[in-house]
Amino acid sequence: TQGPKGPSQITHPHDALVRGIFSLPEYATELLGAVLPTDFTAAVDWTTLRVEKDSFVDEALRSRYSDLVLSAGTEEARTFFYAIVEHQSAVEPRMVFRMLLYMVRLWERVARETPLGKTLPPIVPILIHQSDTGWTAATRFQDIISFDRDAGASLERHTPHFEMRLIDLS
């Protein structure tokens, strides 16, 4: 195609692929249905599934990661699904930390939009990964925190606990 400055190029084809495919409700529903617990998927009203506009990946990292935020309602609340696609050959050892940062940015957005709210919606973090080795790093945040052996049990309750759902395409 021709753009204003000549032929247009897709600078991040992975991003375009993920957004193009999983922005379609039927494919997004299949993806989420494959990685989420069946009791939860049964409670979701998938007709309310929508693609959120925001991206939370830092501009400097967009060549290695793309993200997609979806949301859907249950009888009681709306749930967000935050998917990151990793486009690099090596496993990022602290990816679960990066995921936490992006989840906090999404919660910040929700808090700005609902300043009188008292609660925040759940976010299901999903990592879509492909590499030569397969995923070898932690998927649980608490597994990247280095606790002293003796004090670990008493400090662990002060550490965020969550697990990324992993889709390893390797």
Secondary structure in CASP SS format (residue, H / E / C, confidence):
PFRMAT SS
TARGET T0000
AUTHOR 0000-0000-0000
METHOD secondary structure of the structure
MODEL  1
T C 1.00
Q E 1.00
G E 1.00
P C 1.00
K C 1.00
G E 1.00
P E 1.00
S C 1.00
Q C 1.00
I C 1.00
T C 1.00
H C 1.00
P H 1.00
H H 1.00
D H 1.00
A H 1.00
L H 1.00
V H 1.00
R H 1.00
G H 1.00
I H 1.00
F H 1.00
S C 1.00
L C 1.00
P H 1.00
E H 1.00
Y H 1.00
A H 1.00
T H 1.00
E H 1.00
L H 1.00
L H 1.00
G H 1.00
A H 1.00
V H 1.00
L C 1.00
P C 1.00
T H 1.00
D H 1.00
F H 1.00
T H 1.00
A H 1.00
A H 1.00
V C 1.00
D E 1.00
W E 1.00
T E 1.00
T E 1.00
L E 1.00
R E 1.00
V E 1.00
E C 1.00
K C 1.00
D C 1.00
S C 1.00
F C 1.00
V C 1.00
D C 1.00
E H 1.00
A H 1.00
L H 1.00
R C 1.00
S C 1.00
R C 1.00
Y E 1.00
S E 1.00
D E 1.00
L E 1.00
V E 1.00
L E 1.00
S E 1.00
A E 1.00
G E 1.00
T C 1.00
E C 1.00
E C 1.00
A C 1.00
R E 1.00
T E 1.00
F E 1.00
F E 1.00
Y E 1.00
A E 1.00
I E 1.00
V E 1.00
E E 1.00
H C 1.00
Q C 1.00
S C 1.00
A C 1.00
V C 1.00
E C 1.00
P C 1.00
R C 1.00
M H 1.00
V H 1.00
F H 1.00
R H 1.00
M H 1.00
L H 1.00
L H 1.00
Y H 1.00
M H 1.00
V H 1.00
R H 1.00
L H 1.00
W H 1.00
E H 1.00
R H 1.00
V H 1.00
A H 1.00
R H 1.00
E H 1.00
T C 1.00
P C 1.00
L C 1.00
G C 1.00
K C 1.00
T C 1.00
L C 1.00
P C 1.00
P C 1.00
I E 1.00
V E 1.00
P E 1.00
I E 1.00
L E 1.00
I E 1.00
H E 1.00
Q C 1.00
S C 1.00
D C 1.00
T C 1.00
G C 1.00
W C 1.00
T C 1.00
A C 1.00
A C 1.00
T C 1.00
R E 1.00
F H 1.00
Q H 1.00
D H 1.00
I H 1.00
I C 1.00
S C 1.00
F C 1.00
D C 1.00
R C 1.00
D C 1.00
A C 1.00
G H 1.00
A H 1.00
S H 1.00
L H 1.00
E H 1.00
R C 1.00
H C 1.00
T C 1.00
P C 1.00
H C 1.00
F C 1.00
E E 1.00
M C 1.00
R E 1.00
L E 1.00
I E 1.00
D E 1.00
L C 1.00
S C 1.00
END
